[in-house]
Amino acid sequence: MFENNLNKEFLEFYEVYKKRPIDVNDGGMKMPHMFGLYCFIKKINPKFIIESGTFKGQSSWLMEQITDAKILTIDLYKYDLLHNSKNITYSNLDFRFHDLSDFPIDETLLVFDDHVNAYERFVHGRFWKFKHFIFEDNYPSNRGNTPSFKQFYNKSYDGWGKKRLKKIPLKDWTINYIKNILRAILARKTIHPELNEPNNIKYDANIINQTISKLPINYYEFPQLIKCNKSRWGTNWIDTYGNEDICLVKEELSDEIIKEIEKELKDYTSIAYLKIDN
């Protein structure tokens, strides 16, 4: 999908990234995935973008800088928002409750960075027949806090997410979190009731793998920026991600830029683009 060396594209991106409104975006996209998002959008050139997972607003800010597409960004937790733009439409209604029938299926890009089961989001997006998907939380085998396409393709999701949920101590459930869950329930719309029941969706990795393998899906993972030996979990990079593809050649970048990359490199989790051919 891209050339082996993206130094030119990265330096163009870096000039934009230096102007980002949020210096520390812990919990949101950082340089490895922001550059992936930058390259995907430049390649896809959508006219409409629907983002689920606004958080502080860093990724929607980037999208606004690099495209003329109309942007709808969604997040239940609007108190996290630090960057607000009059050119972006904001919503606190969950993605699956939106009526998206007015968005053109060939010219709309869906960007998911919301820590929801990727297959559930994919099914809801395909209900509207959308063809372009980006999944930011594309965790490797039995890592992270949400099932991902990387896990489905590797058949490595075994219900561990449900097991993790049982281990969450009560003290970690904040009042604001509970309030937003209740608000999401009360905000339900009955546009298509079948989409309101994620329990109807199978979560078995083997079943999901069989389902997606029959679909005309082009799947592309954006590689890391420079070579990295350890993952964010302290494991060997090659064992965790299964590849050592390098997008940028370290020797061709300044020491200053390399240091900037290294600060956020371990936040990489295989951001992926899926395109449906029909």
Secondary structure, DSSP 8 states (H G I E B T S, - for coil): ---S--HHHHHHHHHHHTT-S-S--TTS--HHHHHHHHHHHHHH--SEEEEE--TTSHHHHHHHHH---EEEEE-S-GGG-----TTEEEE-S-GGGS--TTS-TTSEEEEE-S-S-HHHHHHHHHHTT--EEEES----TT-SSS--HHHHHHT---SHHHHHHHT--GGG--HHHHHHHHHHHHT---SSGGGG-GGGS---HHHHHHHHHTS-EEEEE---SS--SB-TTSSBHHHHHS----SS-GGGS-HHHHHHHHHHGGG----EEEEE--
